[in-house]
Amino acid sequence: MQDTRKKKTPKDGVEGEGSYSGTRDYNERTAKFIKEGKVDEAAKEAERAMESDEAAELKKAEAQGKAGDTHRKPKSR
């Protein structure tokens, strides 16, 4: 099935508060990821990471993301 929707992008590239093209791209990539059967593999990899030495760093990054602190770069070891 061919996608016949036209991808409209404003001349200045600003889409306002929401990004329709970004949402569409995310949804398409997520659907492809699921369709290709990569979910179980990714879940197992995440579980291994949470049981490894990097777990503390991952939890810290998660807390920063939840707090809205997405622009702060992690400190080097």
C-alpha positions in Angstrom: 0.0 0.0 0.0 1.4 3.3 -1.0 1.2 6.4 1.3 -0.5 9.1 -0.8 -0.4 11.7 1.9 1.5 14.8 1.1 4.1 15.7 3.6 3.6 19.4 4.3 6.4 21.4 5.9 5.9 25.1 6.6 8.4 27.3 4.7 10.2 28.3 7.8 10.3 24.8 9.2 8.3 25.7 12.4 5.3 23.5 13.0 4.1 25.2 16.2 3.7 23.6 19.6 3.4 20.1 18.2 5.4 18.5 15.5 3.2 16.6 13.1 6.1 15.4 11.0 8.0 14.3 14.1 5.1 12.4 15.5 4.4 10.8 12.1 8.1 9.7 11.8 8.1 8.4 15.4 4.9 6.4 14.8 6.2 4.9 11.6 9.6 3.9 13.1 7.9 2.4 16.2 5.5 0.4 14.0 8.4 -0.9 11.9 10.3 -1.8 15.1 7.3 -3.8 16.4 6.6 -5.4 13.0 10.2 -6.6 12.7 9.9 -8.4 16.0 12.6 -6.5 17.8 10.7 -5.8 21.0 11.6 -8.9 22.9 15.3 -8.6 22.0 15.3 -5.0 23.2 13.6 -5.8 26.4 16.1 -8.6 27.2 19.0 -6.1 26.4 17.5 -3.5 28.7 17.1 -6.1 31.5 20.7 -7.1 31.1 21.8 -3.4 31.3 19.7 -2.9 34.5 21.6 -5.8 36.1 25.0 -4.6 35.0 27.5 -2.0 36.3 25.8 0.7 34.3 22.5 0.4 36.2 23.2 3.3 38.5 24.0 5.5 35.5 20.9 4.5 33.7 18.7 5.1 36.7 20.3 8.6 37.2 19.6 9.4 33.5 16.0 8.2 33.9 15.5 10.4 36.9 17.0 13.4 35.1 14.6 12.8 32.1 11.6 12.5 34.4 12.6 15.8 36.1 12.8 17.5 32.7 16.5 17.9 32.9 17.2 16.7 29.4 19.8 19.2 28.4 22.3 18.5 31.1 25.2 16.4 29.9 26.3 13.5 32.2 29.6 13.9 34.0 32.5 11.9 32.6 33.9 9.2 34.8 
